[in-house]
């Protein structure tokens, strides 16, 4: 038996600010990650710095923000008032220091806890801040939160503002990489939410004059059933329409912060839309019939918002301070007034909306019996024993490791067996396909319930009522790197594009990279994901190393697989480009042009460059 651990005064220690940030980064940025997911920490670091510049713009100072990212170095330059030069060190290295505690200065700012810039500083291997104010400048440099250099103030001809440059620390984030599409979406959201703001990103200009109307116009990639309805009143703005798509999709914001997990404002919006539409048509429509195929954007500005985490992805505030009015009533009153008036004044739109609701009602009733049979089928087949090897922690349970929850979709017993034996049973689940899935291009959603494979997959994901109940943050297609594996990958992509594009747009779908080669000698083993990596490994290991070509996932032993789905996992995110409408993608790759598709599959055993213009590799 081990002796009891001594517990006395010497057991107690206090961490300074940077030690705590580096020891518990999840408290400040959610998670680390390597950049393959849009909620990875490196994007939160970029966002925290830009948020400060946005707050300056909101207060009327500086209409342009310049963002430059080259490899791993990030630079954000604004033209606001500039930090008070005598307090620069405190502002970026002392927790709970900042101007945002004075609500008369920053009434509706995003960051209110004086943490953002300090977290970036503490989690960066190098961090430099330059303040320019009233013809005077000062530069301060840090390494991993430690002050290394502080210039004296000196005259300058530079325009007032703040310039922050940093490099996220590889000791914490590993071999990370920035994906341009994630950054572009973040920056577009900033300008959509701040009319008149211009952001220059690596020389490209981002600007919007029409707010959320521009946002929906930009992001909607399927035909709309009526022109987008766009309304603004005071501190609340919203826009919506219905499209030719399945599911529903929301872009919600609080003080310019993209609340990807929704919150009280989004709940209030949905409730208000249901009530207003029911009252206008004087019919008690089913909630799901109204919301089906809706795409909406909403933005609210409030003082002292309360978020459910430091990363501010879900609003928890119930009331609008300081008057105490409930967010629910505030949103309800605005939507009731303006949407009711709009529908009365635009009968063509009102008629189109009614037709869409009636069509959804008809489809729901047609599917009701099919869905009932499908659910019984799921029970009989015993999903958890035969198709799904589930994990213990899920994305919809709000556990602290929820972001790690992963579902691997595999084909064949040997591949799924290797992953099952290698996985982390707490956060990694495996769904085993039986043969190639059905090509569902052009089919109605009833196939989801009538086809056994899709029915079971759909049930495992728990997405019938939308993404709010999604059980896994990462949905990973894990197929062999050969022609058959490529075809299965395309068929699964078609399923998600056809029926659940919002799952892709919200950054949940990925392709697993597995090594093509193992190169080793008696001292070292290197796994290679390309011919180029194989050549490099051969040069490193010297004469006549042993080279193994992996033909399928089943050939990789569970012990080896543990490396590829653990901390060093390589995932290619599936990203829908703004310039690649879903309907066109599906038509070209899964339509009638079979010879073209066959040539594509043979010539492209990696999907990223050709299929979605946005599935990336390292």
N, C-alpha and C positions, 0 to 999 in steps of 0.2 A: 504494500500500500504506500502511495506517495505521501510524504509529510504534508500537513496542511500549509497552504500559502500564508506567509506572514502578512498581516494587514494592520498597518499603523500609520503614523504621520508621514513616514517616508514613502508610503504607497500613493500618496496624493500629490498630483502635479498639475500645474496650470499650463495650457498650451497658448503660445502667442497666436496672433491672428492668422499668420501664414501657415503655421503648423497645423492648425485646426482645419483650414481650408484644404490643405493637401492631404490630411488624414481622412477627412470626411467630405470629399468633393460632391458626393451625391446630395448633400444638404443644400448645396449652392447651385449646382448646374444639372441636377437630375441624374445623369449617368455620364460615363466617359465615352466609350465607343471609338471607332476608327474613322468615322465620317461617312460610312455606308448608309446610315439611317438619318433622316432629317431631324430627329430629336437628339442626336449625339451631341456631346458636350462642346465640341469645337465650334458648332454653330451657335450654341448658347453664348459662348464667349464673344463671338462677333456681334451677336445681337445686343448683349449687355452694353457694349461700347457705343453702338449705333443708337440705342435707346437714349443715352445721355444727350447725343446730338439732336435727336428728334425732340426731346424736351425743350431744348433751346429754340428750335424752329417753332414749336407750339407757342412759346412765349413771345414770338415775334422777332427772333434774332437768328439770322443766317438762313437763306433760302436754298443753299446748296450744300450737299454732303458728298465728299469724295471717298470712295472705298476702293482700295487697291489690295488685291491678294495675289501674290506670286509664290507658288509652291506652298511653303508653310508660314510665310510671313504675312501678317495682316496690318494694314494701315488705314485708319479712319481719320479724316480731316474735316472739321466743320468750320463754319464762319460765324459762330455765335460770339458771345461776349468774352469767352476765354475764362479759364479758372483763375480766381484770385491767386496771383503768383506766390504769395507768401504761404498759401495753404495747399499747394500742389501735392506735396509729399503726404500731408494728412488725408487729402481727398482720395488718394489711391492706395493708402496703406494703413489707414486706421478705421476699423469697423465702426459703423454708426456715426460717420462724419460725412456731412454734405449739406447742401442748401435745401434739399427736398423736404426737410422736416418743417420748414417754414411754408405753410400752405398758401401764404400770400404770394410767394415767389413761384412755386410749382403747384398750382391748384389741382391739375388733373394729369400729373406725370405718371409714367409707368412704374418707375423704380422709386420706392418710398422708404427703403430700409437701409440705404447707405452701404450696400453690399456689392453691387455689380462690378464696378471697376476694381475693387479689392480682390474679388474672386478671380477676375481675369489676370491680375497681377500675380497673385499667389499660385496660379495654375500655369503660368508661362515661364519658359526657360529664360526669356528675355522680354523686358517690358520697358518701353520708353514713352514718356509723356512730355509734350512741349506745349506750354501755354503762351499765347500771344494776347497782350492786353494793353491798349492805350500806348502803342508804340514801343512796348517793352516785351522781351521774351525770356523764358527760362526753360531749361531742359533738365529732366531728372531720369535716371536709368536704374532699373532693378534687375536682379537675376533670382528667379524663383522666390520673389517677394522680398528679397534682401536688397536694401538700398546700396547701390554700388557707385553712383556718381551723381553729383548735384551741382549744376552750373550756377554761377552767379547771374543775377538779372543783368541784361544788357539791351541796348537800343536795337530796334529792328524796323525794317520797312514792310514786313509781312502784315497781311490783313489779320485782324483780331480773330481769335478762335482757338480751337484745341486740336492738337495732332497726337494721336496715340498709335503706337506701333508695337506689335507683340508677336511672339512665336509660341503657340501652345506647346507645352512640355512633353516631349516624347517619353520621358520617364513615366508619365502618367497615362498618356493617350496611346502609347505604342506607335506603330508606323501608320499614322493617320493620313488621310488625303481629303481635300475639299472637293465636293461635287458641284460643278457650276450651277446645275439646275436648281439645287436646293438654295443656293445663295441668291439666284435670280428671283425665285419665288418669294423669298423673304423680302428682298428689296422692292419688288413690285408691290407687295402688300403695304410696305411703308408709304409709297407714293399714292397708292389708291386711298389710303386712310388719311393722307395729309395733302390735300389739294394745294397746288402751288409749289410744293417741294420738288426739287430736282436732285436726284442721286446719280453720280457718275461712278459706274463700276467698271474698273479696268478699261476706261475710255468710252464705255457705252452709256448712253443717257436714258434715265428712267424718269418719267413725268406723267402726271394724270390731271385732267381738268374736271372729270365727271365722277370722281370718287368710286362708290360701290357699283355704279352702272358700268364703269370701265372694267372693274374687277370681274363682274359676271360675264361681260362681253368677251373678255380675254380668256377666261377659264372654261367657259361652256364650249364643248366640242361635239355636241350632238344637236340636231335641229330643235328649236324652241317652238312651243305650241301657240305662243302669243308674245308680243313685245314685252321686254323686261319692265316691270313696274318698279319705279325708283322714287322713294319718298324720304325727305329729311325734315325733322322738326326739332329744333333746339339741339340737345346733346344726343339725339338718337337718329340714326340713319339706317334704312334697310332697302334692299332690292331683291326681287325674286321673280321666278317664272317656273313653268313646267316644261320638261324636255322629253324627247323620245328616248327614255332610258329607264332602267329599273333602279329601285332604291330611292334615297333622298340624300341631299348633300348640303352642308352648311359651312359657311365661312364666317366665323363670329369673332368679334374683337372688342376689347375693353381698353380705352385710352390708347388705341393703336396696337395693343398687344394681341397677337393671334391666339385666341383661346381654343386650341385644337380639341380640348376635352369638353368644350361647352361651358355650362354653368348656369347660374340663375337667370342671366339675361337671355340665353338661348332657350331655356325652358319656358320663360315668359313669352318669348316670341312665338314659339310653336303653339302654346296655349291660346295666345291672342289671335293668331291666324285661324285656328280651328273655330273659335267662337265667332269671329267676325264673318267668316265665310258662311257658317251655318245660319247666322242671323240674316245676312244679306239675301240668301236664297230661300230662307224660311224652311229649311230641311235639316233634319238631324243626321247628316252624313256621318258615316263611319270615319273615325280619325285617320285610319290608314289610307282610306280612299282620297282624302284631301292631301295628305302628305306624300303619297306615292309620286315619284318622278319630280318632286320639287327640288329646285336648286335656289338657295337663298344666301344672301350676305347681310350681316347686321353689325352695327357698330354703336357702342354706347360710351359716353365719357362721364365718369363720376369721380368725386373726390375720395381719396383714401380707399381705393378698392382693396378688398381682402381676397387674396388668391389662396388656393389650397396647397400650394408649394412655392418654393423660391422661383421655379421655372415658369410660374404664372400661366399654366395651360388651362386652368379651370377657375372660373369666378365663384367665390363663395359668398360674397356680399348679398344680403337680403334687402338692404335699404340704401337709399341714396342720401348720403350725408351732405351737409349738416341738417337738412330739413326733416330727415327721417322717413320720407315717402318711400313706399316699397317699390323695388324695381319692377315687380310684377304689375302693379297698378299703373306705373309710369309708362311702361311699354304697352300695356293693354289700351290705355286711353289714346295714345298716339296712333296705334294701328287701327283701332275701332273708328276713329275720326277720319283719318286720311284714306284708308283702304276702302271703307264704305263709300266715301265721296267719289273716289276714283272709279269704282265699279259702276256707280250710277251714271257717271259722266262718260264712260267708255263701254257702251253696250257690246261692241264686238269682242272686246277682251273678256267681258263678263260671260259671254256666250261660249267662248273658247275654253275658259276655265271650267264652266259647268260641264261641257262635253268631256273634258279630261277626267273630271271627278266621276261622271257616270260610267265612263269606260273602265276606270279603275274598279268601280263597284261591280261591274259585270265580270271582269276578270277574276276578282276576288271570289265571287260566288261560284264561278266555274271551277276554280282551283280548290275550293273548300273540301270537296269530297276526295280529290286527288291527294291533298295534303294530309287528310286524316288517314288515308290508306298508307301514305308514305311514312307517317310517324309510327304507325303500328309495325310497319316493315322494319324500321330502325330498331324497335324494341326486340323483334323476333330474331333479327340477325345478331343481336348482342354486339353492338358497336364497340364497346370498350374491350371486348375480348378478341374479336376477330380482325377488325380493321384499324382500330385506334389503340396505340399504347400511350395512354395519357400521362401528363405530368401532374405534379401536385399543386403548383402555383399558376394562377391564370391572370391574364391581362385585365379582366373585368372584376377582379377581386380587390384591386387597389392595395395589394401587398407591396412591400418596399422593393421587391425584386420583380415587379410586374413587367417592367420593360424588357426583361430577359426571356419572357415566355415565348417559346418557339414551337411551331409545328413543321416538321419535315414531311413533305409529301414524296413518297418513294414508289418505285415500281419493282415488283418482284420480291420473292421471299429472301433471297440472299442479301440484296441491298438493304432492305428494311431490317433484316436480322443484324447486320453489322452496325447500323446506326443505333438500333435498339440496345445492343449490348454496350455501346460506347457512350451513350447519352448521359446527361445529368438528369436523373429522374425527377428532380425538383422543378426544373424549368423547361425541359425539352421533351416534346411528344412526337410520336411517329405515326403517320397515316399511310397504310400500305394499299396501293392501287393494284387491281387485278387486271393486267393487260393494259392496252391503250384505251384511254377514255374516249367517249363519243365526241365527234366534231359537232359542237352545238351551234356553229355559226348559222344565223338566220332562224333558229328555233325559238319558240316562246319559252317563258320561264317554267312552264309546266314540266319541261324536261328535267328540271332540277329535282322534281318530286317523283317523276316516273322512272328516271334512270337510277339504278341502285348505287353506282359509284358516286354520282353527284349528290344524291340524296344523303348518303352517309357523310360525305365531306362537308356538305352544307350544315348538317346537324352538328358535326364535330366543331365547326367554326362558330356556330351559334349566331348567325348573322341574318336570320329571317326577319327580325324587327329592326335591322340597321346595325351600324357599327358600335353602338353603345354597349352591346353585350358581347362583343368580340372576345374570344377566349385567349387569343395569342397575338402578341405584338408583331412577331416575325412569322410570316407564312413563307416557307422556303421550299421551292421546287428542287428536289434532289434527284437528278436523272443521270444516266451514263453519258459520257462525252462521245457518243457515236450517233449514227443516223437515226436509229430507233429512239434513242434518248432525246435527240433534238425534236423529233416529231411529237413525242409525249409532252415535251416542254411547250411546244406551240399549241397543242390541244388544251393544256391546262391554262395557258395564257388566254386562249380564246374564251374559255369558261369564265374567267375572272373579268375580262374585258367586256364580255357580252352581258353578264348579269350583275357584276359587282365592281364597276370601274372606280367607285368611290373608295373601295378598299385599296386600290392601286394609288389613287391620288393622295391618299392619306399616308402613303409610305409604308405599307405593311407587306408588300409582296417582293420576294427576292429569289435569286437563282444561286444555288450553292456551287461554289468553285471547289473542285477536288483535284488533287495532283494527277498529272498525266504520267509522271515518271518518278521513280525513286533511284537516286544515285548515291552509292555508298562505297566506302572502303572499311577497313577494320577499325578505324578510329571515329569515323563520322558518317552520318546519314543526312542527305539533303533531299527534300521533296520539291519537285519542280512542276510548275503549272503551265509551262510553255516550252517550246523548243529552245528559245533564247535562254531561259532559266536553266535548262538542261546543259547547254553548252558552257554556261558560266560555272555550273557545279562541277562539270568534268574538269575544267581548268583548275578549279580550286583544289580538287581532290587528287590531282596528279594522274599518274599512269594507270591505265586499265582499271578504272573503278567498275563496280558491278552496276548495271543499268537494268531496271525493271520497268516495263511499260504496262500501266494499269489499263485494262480494257473495259472494266466495269466496276461499279461501286462494290459489288460482291467480292471482288478480288482483294479488296483492302481489308486487312484483318481488323477486328475490333480494337486491339491495342493501338494500331496505327490511326484508325479513324478518330480515336479520342483526341488526337492533335488537331484534326481538321474541323471538328465541330466544337472545340473548346475555345480558349482565349485567342488562338491564332486563326479562328474561322475567317474565311474569305467569302463575302456575300456581294453579289451584284444586284443593286436595287433596280426594280422595274419602275421606270419613270415615264409618265405620259408627257410628251412634249406639247407645248402650247400649239405647235404647228402641225401636229399629227392627230387629226380627228379620229375618234374611236371607230366610227363607221368605215372610214377609208382604210384604216389598218386591218380591220376584220375582213373587209371585202377583198383586199389584195392578197393577204396571206392565207385566208381560210375559205375563200370563195371558190369559183369554178375554174380558176386558172391553175389547174393541177400541175401541168408541166413546169410552170414558173416556180411553183412552190417546191416541187421536187428538186429543181436546180438550186433553189435557195438553201434547202436543208442540206444538200450534199456539199455545197460550196461554203456554208457558214455553220460550222459546228459550234460556234458561239453566237448568241443571238444579238448581242448588244448593239452593234453599229447599224444593222440593217432593219431590224424589226420595229423597234420603238424609238429609235433615235434618242435613246436615253437609258439603256441598260448598260451599266458601265463596269469595266474591269479596272484593276489597279494598274 
